[in-house]
Amino acid sequence: MIKLTAFEYTIMETLIRNNGKVVSKDSLMLQLYPDAELRESHTIDVLMGRLRKKIQAQYPQEVITTVRGQGYLFELR
């Protein structure tokens, strides 16, 4: 079992629901902060780094890939 924060869980849930599809940073930010006017994309980078680290500790195969200029791709192979 992987312990996730609420934000990490929201990101993971969004990626899993879009398995095999690229999810943009903006889309993830809207999931995390639907009412915020100012959104820092760096927030997603930090959360994604933490999430990847937790996943890789339990599941060594890479399941989240960065698609440069587009977002993140979740694929369970």
MIBA-514785 format. One record per residue: residue number from 1; z, y, x of N, C-alpha, C, O in turn. Coordinates in Angstrom, 3 decimals, decimal comma. Last residue first. Layout:
// MIBA-514785
NUM; Z; Y; X; Z; Y; X; Z; Y; X; Z; Y; X
...
***
This chain:
// MIBA-514785
77; -17,709; -1,148; 1,855; -18,749; -2,102; 2,277; -18,206; -3,497; 2,344; -18,937; -4,428; 2,680
76; -17,369; 1,557; -0,026; -16,626; 0,351; 0,305; -17,649; -0,726; 0,597; -18,372; -1,168; -0,296
75; -17,791; 4,858; 0,626; -18,506; 3,595; 0,436; -17,615; 2,453; 0,878; -17,168; 2,401; 2,023
74; -17,918; 8,221; 0,028; -17,036; 7,060; 0,020; -17,884; 5,838; -0,259; -18,606; 5,783; -1,254
73; -18,771; 11,132; 1,675; -19,305; 9,945; 1,020; -18,295; 8,817; 1,152; -17,863; 8,491; 2,258
72; -18,649; 14,684; 1,463; -18,070; 13,407; 1,885; -18,604; 12,272; 1,025; -18,852; 12,426; -0,170
71; -21,017; 17,192; 2,251; -19,693; 16,817; 1,762; -19,247; 15,489; 2,324; -19,438; 15,199; 3,505
70; -23,180; 18,710; 3,416; -23,194; 18,274; 2,021; -21,808; 17,946; 1,486; -21,454; 18,371; 0,387
69; -23,086; 19,270; 6,092; -23,699; 20,267; 5,226; -23,690; 19,905; 3,752; -24,139; 20,693; 2,918
68; -22,925; 15,867; 6,905; -22,973; 17,249; 7,383; -23,734; 18,170; 6,431; -24,862; 17,887; 6,025
67; -20,906; 13,847; 5,472; -22,343; 14,081; 5,423; -22,519; 15,568; 5,708; -22,285; 16,412; 4,844
66; -18,425; 11,767; 6,651; -18,814; 13,155; 6,462; -20,328; 13,232; 6,488; -20,963; 12,739; 7,420
65; -17,200; 8,916; 4,956; -18,111; 9,466; 5,942; -18,379; 10,929; 5,617; -18,542; 11,293; 4,452
64; -14,837; 6,520; 4,470; -15,177; 7,900; 4,133; -15,995; 8,477; 5,277; -15,543; 8,522; 6,421
63; -14,445; 4,061; 5,577; -14,917; 4,087; 4,193; -15,286; 5,494; 3,736; -15,972; 5,654; 2,727
62; -14,386; 2,075; 8,406; -14,560; 3,444; 7,929; -15,144; 3,433; 6,516; -16,211; 2,864; 6,286
61; -11,961; -0,488; 8,684; -13,358; -0,141; 8,449; -13,450; 1,274; 7,882; -12,689; 1,636; 6,985
60; -9,167; -0,900; 8,731; -9,858; -0,375; 9,908; -11,321; 0,023; 9,705; -11,857; 0,803; 10,492
59; -6,722; -0,127; 6,768; -8,054; -0,683; 6,550; -8,963; -0,144; 7,652; -9,482; 0,964; 7,523
58; -4,373; 1,064; 7,575; -4,301; -0,139; 6,742; -5,632; -0,883; 6,652; -5,669; -2,102; 6,483
57; -5,143; 3,197; 9,087; -3,964; 2,448; 9,527; -3,848; 1,123; 8,777; -3,281; 0,163; 9,300
56; -7,183; 4,320; 7,622; -7,538; 3,529; 8,802; -6,356; 2,746; 9,362; -6,549; 1,737; 10,041
55; -5,707; 5,749; 5,686; -6,558; 4,621; 5,287; -6,837; 3,722; 6,486; -6,739; 2,499; 6,381
54; -4,462; 7,718; 7,258; -3,655; 6,781; 6,469; -4,460; 5,545; 6,084; -3,953; 4,425; 6,148
53; -6,719; 9,041; 8,287; -5,733; 8,443; 9,190; -4,891; 7,401; 8,458; -4,639; 6,321; 8,990
52; -7,934; 10,024; 5,956; -8,621; 9,041; 6,803; -7,638; 8,303; 7,707; -7,723; 7,086; 7,868
51; -5,949; 11,871; 5,158; -6,306; 10,741; 4,301; -6,986; 9,641; 5,113; -6,651; 8,465; 4,973
50; -6,008; 13,734; 7,234; -4,776; 12,987; 6,950; -5,070; 11,729; 6,139; -4,513; 10,663; 6,398
49; -8,655; 14,655; 6,950; -8,195; 14,065; 8,207; -6,948; 13,218; 8,007; -6,844; 12,116; 8,545
48; -8,551; 15,728; 4,380; -9,432; 14,589; 4,637; -9,030; 13,888; 5,937; -9,062; 12,660; 6,013
47; -6,809; 17,887; 4,758; -6,428; 16,793; 3,861; -7,262; 15,540; 4,123; -6,742; 14,424; 4,093
46; -8,423; 19,420; 6,533; -7,090; 18,956; 6,929; -6,663; 17,758; 6,077; -6,212; 16,742; 6,605
45; -10,700; 19,903; 4,943; -10,821; 19,259; 6,259; -9,490; 18,657; 6,700; -9,439; 17,525; 7,182
44; -9,598; 21,278; 2,778; -10,196; 19,955; 2,560; -10,307; 19,207; 3,885; -10,037; 18,007; 3,944
43; -8,886; 23,634; 4,098; -7,861; 22,828; 3,428; -8,362; 21,403; 3,227; -7,637; 20,440; 3,475
42; -11,257; 24,801; 4,780; -10,478; 24,172; 5,855; -9,375; 23,279; 5,275; -8,982; 22,289; 5,892
41; -12,113; 26,114; 2,584; -12,684; 24,782; 2,803; -11,946; 24,048; 3,922; -12,001; 22,821; 4,006
40; -10,074; 27,835; 0,465; -10,334; 27,624; 1,886; -10,881; 26,217; 2,093; -10,195; 25,235; 1,810
39; -10,680; 29,942; -2,188; -10,534; 28,548; -1,770; -10,924; 28,429; -0,305; -11,994; 28,882; 0,100
38; -9,636; 32,145; -4,563; -9,942; 31,993; -3,144; -9,666; 30,557; -2,726; -8,562; 30,039; -2,894
37; -8,984; 31,524; -7,185; -10,175; 32,325; -6,908; -10,606; 32,175; -5,455; -11,797; 32,088; -5,157
36; -7,869; 28,619; -8,845; -7,793; 29,495; -7,673; -9,104; 30,240; -7,461; -10,187; 29,662; -7,547
35; -7,946; 26,726; -10,812; -7,796; 28,122; -11,209; -7,805; 29,104; -10,042; -7,751; 30,315; -10,259
34; -8,197; 24,186; -9,602; -9,170; 24,613; -10,614; -9,099; 26,099; -10,965; -10,105; 26,675; -11,379
33; -7,703; 22,762; -6,929; -7,281; 24,114; -7,323; -8,236; 24,672; -8,373; -9,024; 25,563; -8,056
32; -8,743; 20,145; -6,819; -7,397; 20,443; -6,325; -6,842; 21,758; -6,860; -5,663; 21,855; -7,201
31; -11,276; 20,307; -7,917; -10,363; 19,278; -8,403; -8,916; 19,605; -8,021; -7,989; 19,374; -8,797
30; -12,366; 22,319; -6,372; -12,183; 22,554; -7,811; -11,242; 21,528; -8,423; -10,493; 21,846; -9,346
29; -12,496; 20,970; -3,931; -11,608; 22,127; -4,079; -11,352; 22,433; -5,547; -10,229; 22,772; -5,921
28; -14,483; 19,084; -4,501; -13,118; 18,632; -4,219; -12,117; 19,774; -4,380; -11,021; 19,575; -4,903
27; -16,653; 20,831; -4,784; -16,253; 19,972; -5,897; -14,819; 19,475; -5,713; -14,038; 19,452; -6,664
26; -16,780; 21,890; -2,203; -16,509; 22,763; -3,353; -16,033; 21,961; -4,553; -15,111; 22,374; -5,256
25; -17,489; 19,669; -0,718; -16,171; 20,268; -0,505; -15,799; 21,147; -1,691; -14,650; 21,154; -2,134
24; -19,228; 17,157; -2,707; -19,149; 18,385; -1,919; -17,713; 18,860; -1,752; -16,833; 18,506; -2,536
23; -19,862; 13,813; -2,320; -19,040; 14,759; -3,077; -18,856; 15,994; -2,197; -18,380; 15,886; -1,067
22; -22,474; 11,497; -2,526; -21,844; 12,555; -1,741; -21,101; 13,497; -2,682; -21,637; 13,925; -3,705
21; -21,913; 8,166; -3,660; -22,511; 9,489; -3,862; -21,755; 10,507; -3,021; -20,545; 10,392; -2,827
20; -20,482; 5,861; -3,370; -21,892; 5,820; -3,002; -22,615; 7,139; -3,181; -23,807; 7,234; -2,889
19; -18,263; 6,667; -5,933; -18,599; 5,697; -4,897; -20,105; 5,663; -4,638; -20,901; 5,465; -5,556
18; -16,899; 8,486; -7,476; -18,268; 8,812; -7,080; -18,739; 7,903; -5,950; -19,527; 8,323; -5,103
17; -14,391; 7,498; -7,690; -15,177; 7,631; -8,930; -16,646; 7,925; -8,647; -17,519; 7,649; -9,469
16; -13,614; 7,815; -5,026; -13,819; 6,470; -5,570; -14,655; 6,524; -6,845; -15,531; 5,683; -7,051
15; -13,367; 10,625; -4,864; -14,332; 9,910; -4,022; -14,634; 8,519; -4,574; -15,789; 8,095; -4,586
14; -11,306; 11,076; -6,725; -12,620; 11,698; -6,908; -13,682; 10,965; -6,101; -14,778; 10,712; -6,601
13; -9,206; 9,639; -5,523; -9,673; 9,284; -6,863; -11,073; 9,837; -7,114; -11,929; 9,138; -7,657
12; -8,908; 11,096; -3,138; -9,290; 9,682; -3,107; -9,854; 9,239; -4,449; -10,866; 8,540; -4,501
11; -8,082; 13,599; -4,149; -9,308; 13,477; -3,355; -9,804; 12,037; -3,374; -10,988; 11,789; -3,602
10; -5,696; 12,826; -5,414; -6,773; 13,456; -6,189; -8,101; 13,354; -5,452; -9,130; 13,055; -6,059
9; -4,231; 11,887; -3,210; -4,562; 10,980; -4,309; -5,727; 11,536; -5,126; -6,642; 10,796; -5,488
8; -3,910; 14,236; -1,781; -4,664; 13,130; -1,191; -5,106; 12,147; -2,268; -6,226; 11,637; -2,233
7; -2,292; 15,649; -3,610; -3,618; 16,154; -3,247; -4,485; 15,046; -2,656; -5,663; 14,932; -2,993
6; 0,007; 14,024; -3,669; -0,745; 14,274; -4,907; -2,158; 14,764; -4,596; -3,116; 14,344; -5,244
5; -0,077; 11,798; -0,825; 0,427; 12,970; -1,532; -0,407; 13,142; -2,796; -1,423; 12,468; -2,965
4; 0,266; 8,227; -0,608; -0,539; 9,443; -0,604; 0,205; 10,578; -1,287; 1,005; 10,363; -2,197
3; 0,750; 5,254; 1,054; 1,440; 6,343; 0,362; 0,626; 7,623; 0,525; 0,332; 8,049; 1,642
2; -0,796; 2,220; 0,513; -0,889; 3,471; 1,251; -0,203; 4,556; 0,435; -0,528; 4,759; -0,735
1; 0,000; -1,166; 0,838; 0,000; 0,000; 0,000; 0,000; 1,238; 0,890; 0,709; 1,293; 1,895
***
